[in-house]
Amino acid sequence: MSFFRGQDPDPGNAVQSEAIAQVIVPRSVDLGDFTVHRALPSGQSRMVGPFIFFDHFGPAHFRSGSGIDVRPHPHIGLATLTYLFDGEIIHRDSLGTTIAIRPGEINWMTAGRGIVHSERTGPERRASGDDLHGLQCWVALPAATEETAPAFAHHGVGEFPVVRDGDTTVRVVVGSLYGAHSPVATASETVFADAMLRAGGALPLDAGHEERAIYVIDGEIDIGGDRFGRDRLLVFRPGDAVTLRAVTDTHLMILGGAAMDGPRHIWWNFVSSRKERIEEAKAEWAAGHFGKVPGDEIEFIPLPEK
């Protein structure tokens, strides 16, 4: 019996194509040593479940002596999710956390009422040169917990359940899928999974999650006779059953969850259900009222002028 069981229509059925609500082509920004593809927010879709920000960076190779240097900067009203496919990033924050994140691990940082963090290439990898490829997402917090105390959690590769069925493998990083449950604690129903499909492999998407999308990291998939390649975010209609089939070996992410409890405002690194709260955060950062990052106290990103 297939573990990924379901009564999904066969590929080629028009129902499957109609299940796709939006096809989002990310905006690409060249940062010199690497490129960032931003799929959310977009003009077509502001959010998918609680996901309000979805960045795909790399793959990139840094020469000896170079790396990433994201100086200390603030967040409110969200949780950041960092997930790597290659390379390493040193995370530091105003709670005193210092930790390296490596491929297959997850950093889950809850900003709540306010946190400051930096992300840099460590000295050893900077000296030798390094590759970098991964995702960073922002997950909006429910209005009732927007001002919660800041927190940080790191989870290693071995903590995530892996579901296998024939030519398809899914690592459930956040939330519940296919009967498997991640240990990552979230403030609302959230799904985030890493899927690998061999050419010809199939994957039905659970219609039980209110909002769902996939992002194709590499390869090509077929849905109802339509084909989609890398760097595409496909957002699906709620409740519609759909099965993906891999045309080539494919790597993709599944994301979504419960719809957020109302719209969110986003400005720079701040997210809130209230515009006035963002104005407060802007004033607090400009006045230096956020905490410092131990071990990275000298530099910081100033408040943008616009």
C-alpha positions in Angstrom: 0.0 0.0 0.0 1.3 3.5 -0.8 2.0 5.6 2.2 1.0 8.7 0.3 -2.5 7.4 -0.2 -5.4 9.5 -1.4 -8.3 9.7 -3.9 -6.6 12.3 -6.0 -7.5 12.7 -9.7 -5.1 11.3 -12.2 -2.6 13.8 -13.9 -4.2 15.2 -17.0 -7.5 15.7 -15.3 -8.7 19.3 -15.6 -9.6 19.4 -12.0 -5.9 19.3 -11.1 -5.0 22.3 -13.3 -7.9 24.3 -11.8 -6.5 23.5 -8.3 -3.7 25.9 -9.0 -4.8 29.4 -7.8 -1.5 31.2 -8.6 1.8 30.7 -10.2 4.3 33.2 -8.7 7.6 34.0 -10.4 9.9 35.3 -7.7 11.6 38.7 -8.0 15.3 38.2 -8.2 17.9 40.5 -6.6 21.6 40.2 -7.4 23.6 40.9 -4.3 27.0 40.4 -6.0 28.2 37.1 -4.6 24.7 35.5 -4.7 21.2 36.0 -5.9 18.0 36.1 -3.8 14.7 35.0 -5.3 11.8 36.5 -3.3 8.4 34.7 -3.8 6.5 36.2 -0.9 5.1 38.7 -0.5 4.1 39.3 -4.1 1.4 41.2 -6.0 -0.5 38.0 -6.5 -0.3 36.6 -2.9 0.7 38.4 0.3 0.6 35.2 2.4 0.2 31.4 2.3 -1.0 30.3 5.7 1.2 32.2 8.1 4.1 32.5 5.6 4.4 36.2 4.8 8.0 36.2 3.4 9.8 33.5 1.4 13.4 34.0 0.2 15.4 31.5 -1.8 19.1 32.4 -1.8 21.9 30.8 -3.9 23.3 28.4 -4.8 26.4 30.5 -4.5 30.1 30.1 -4.0 32.1 32.5 -2.0 35.8 32.9 -2.7 38.4 32.8 0.0 38.0 35.8 2.2 34.4 36.5 1.4 31.0 35.4 2.8 27.7 36.8 4.0 27.6 39.6 6.6 24.0 40.5 7.6 24.6 43.0 10.4 22.5 43.1 13.5 18.9 44.2 12.7 15.6 44.0 14.5 12.3 42.1 14.1 8.9 42.2 15.7 5.6 40.2 15.3 7.0 37.2 13.4 9.1 34.1 13.6 12.0 33.6 11.2 12.7 30.1 9.7 16.1 29.5 8.3 16.8 26.2 6.4 20.0 25.4 4.4 20.7 23.0 1.6 24.4 23.8 1.5 26.9 25.9 3.5 26.8 27.3 7.0 25.6 30.5 8.7 26.5 31.7 12.2 23.4 33.1 14.0 23.8 35.5 16.9 20.9 37.3 18.7 20.1 39.6 21.5 19.1 36.7 23.7 22.8 35.6 23.8 22.4 32.8 21.3 25.4 31.9 19.1 25.0 28.8 16.9 25.9 27.5 13.5 23.2 26.3 11.2 24.1 23.6 8.7 22.2 21.8 5.9 19.0 20.1 6.9 18.8 21.8 10.3 16.4 24.6 11.2 16.7 27.9 13.1 13.3 29.1 14.5 13.6 32.5 16.0 10.5 34.1 17.5 10.7 37.8 17.5 7.5 38.6 19.4 7.8 42.0 21.0 11.3 42.5 19.7 14.6 40.7 18.9 17.9 41.6 17.2 20.1 39.2 15.3 22.9 38.9 12.8 23.9 36.2 10.3 27.4 35.8 9.1 29.9 33.4 7.6 32.2 32.0 10.3 36.0 32.8 10.2 37.1 29.3 9.2 34.7 29.0 6.2 35.4 32.6 5.3 39.1 31.8 5.1 38.7 28.8 2.9 35.7 29.9 0.8 32.3 28.3 1.1 29.1 27.4 -0.8 25.7 28.7 0.4 22.2 27.7 -0.6 19.0 27.8 1.4 15.7 29.5 2.4 14.7 32.1 4.9 11.0 32.6 5.6 9.0 34.8 7.9 6.0 33.3 9.7 3.5 35.8 11.0 2.3 35.4 14.6 -1.3 35.3 15.6 -2.5 38.7 16.9 -2.8 37.3 20.4 0.9 36.3 20.5 2.5 39.1 18.5 3.9 40.7 21.6 5.1 37.4 23.2 8.6 37.2 24.7 11.3 36.6 22.1 12.7 33.1 21.9 15.1 30.9 19.8 15.1 27.2 19.0 17.5 25.1 16.9 16.6 21.6 15.7 19.1 19.2 14.2 18.6 17.0 11.1 17.9 13.8 13.1 14.9 15.4 14.9 12.7 15.5 11.7 10.6 12.5 10.7 11.2 11.3 7.1 8.4 9.6 5.1 9.4 7.5 2.1 7.3 5.9 -0.5 8.9 4.5 -3.7 10.6 7.3 -5.6 9.4 10.0 -3.1 10.9 11.2 0.2 9.5 13.9 2.4 11.2 15.4 5.5 8.6 17.0 7.7 10.4 20.0 9.1 7.4 21.9 10.6 3.9 20.7 11.3 2.2 17.4 10.3 2.1 15.7 7.0 1.4 12.1 5.9 1.0 10.9 9.5 4.4 12.3 10.6 4.8 15.1 13.1 7.7 17.6 13.5 8.9 18.6 17.0 9.1 22.3 16.1 6.7 24.3 18.3 4.6 26.9 16.4 2.1 29.6 17.4 -0.4 28.5 14.7 -0.9 25.6 12.3 2.1 25.7 10.1 3.5 23.2 7.5 7.0 23.2 6.0 8.5 20.1 4.4 11.4 19.2 2.1 10.5 16.7 -0.7 12.7 14.8 -3.1 11.1 13.0 -6.1 12.8 10.8 -8.6 11.7 11.2 -12.2 8.3 9.6 -12.5 7.6 9.8 -8.8 4.3 11.1 -7.5 3.2 13.2 -4.4 -0.4 14.0 -3.4 -0.8 17.1 -1.4 -2.9 16.9 1.7 -6.1 18.9 1.1 -6.8 19.0 4.8 -4.5 22.1 5.2 -6.3 25.3 4.7 -3.7 27.0 2.6 -0.9 25.2 0.6 1.8 25.9 -1.8 4.9 24.3 -3.2 8.2 25.9 -4.3 10.3 24.1 -6.9 14.0 24.3 -5.9 15.2 22.2 -8.8 13.7 19.9 -11.5 10.4 19.9 -13.2 6.9 18.7 -12.2 3.6 18.0 -14.0 0.2 18.9 -12.6 -2.8 18.1 -14.8 -0.6 18.2 -17.9 0.9 21.5 -17.1 4.7 21.6 -16.4 6.5 23.9 -13.9 10.2 24.3 -13.5 12.6 25.6 -10.8 12.0 28.9 -8.9 8.3 28.8 -9.1 5.8 29.1 -6.2 2.5 27.4 -6.9 -0.4 28.3 -4.6 -3.3 25.9 -4.5 -7.0 26.5 -3.9 -8.2 25.3 -0.5 -9.7 21.9 -0.4 -8.8 20.7 -3.9 -7.0 17.4 -4.1 -3.9 17.5 -6.3 -1.1 15.1 -7.2 2.3 16.3 -8.4 4.4 14.1 -10.7 8.1 14.6 -11.3 9.1 14.9 -14.9 12.8 14.9 -13.9 14.4 14.4 -10.5 12.9 17.2 -8.5 13.5 18.9 -5.2 10.6 21.0 -3.8 9.3 22.5 -0.6 5.8 22.2 0.7 4.5 25.2 2.8 1.3 26.5 4.3 -1.0 26.1 7.2 -4.1 27.8 8.7 -5.0 31.2 7.2 -3.8 34.1 9.4 -6.4 35.8 11.7 -6.6 39.0 9.6 -4.3 41.0 7.4 -0.7 41.9 8.3 1.3 45.1 7.8 4.9 44.6 6.8 7.6 47.3 6.7 11.3 46.5 6.5 11.8 43.8 9.2 8.7 44.5 11.1 5.3 42.6 10.9 2.2 43.5 12.8 -1.6 43.5 12.7 -1.4 47.1 13.8 0.2 50.0 11.8 0.8 51.9 14.9 2.9 49.1 16.4 5.2 49.3 13.4 5.6 53.0 13.9 6.6 52.3 17.5 9.2 49.7 16.4 10.7 52.2 13.9 11.1 54.8 16.6 12.5 52.2 19.1 15.2 51.0 16.6 16.1 54.6 15.6 16.5 55.5 19.3 18.7 52.4 20.1 16.1 50.9 22.5 16.4 47.3 21.1 18.9 45.0 22.7 22.5 44.4 21.6 23.8 41.2 20.1 26.6 39.8 22.3 29.7 39.2 20.2 28.4 41.5 17.4 27.8 44.8 19.2 29.7 47.2 17.0 27.8 47.1 13.6 24.1 47.4 12.9 21.8 48.1 10.0 20.3 51.6 10.4 16.6 52.3 10.0 15.8 52.8 6.2 14.9 56.4 5.3 11.8 55.2 3.5 
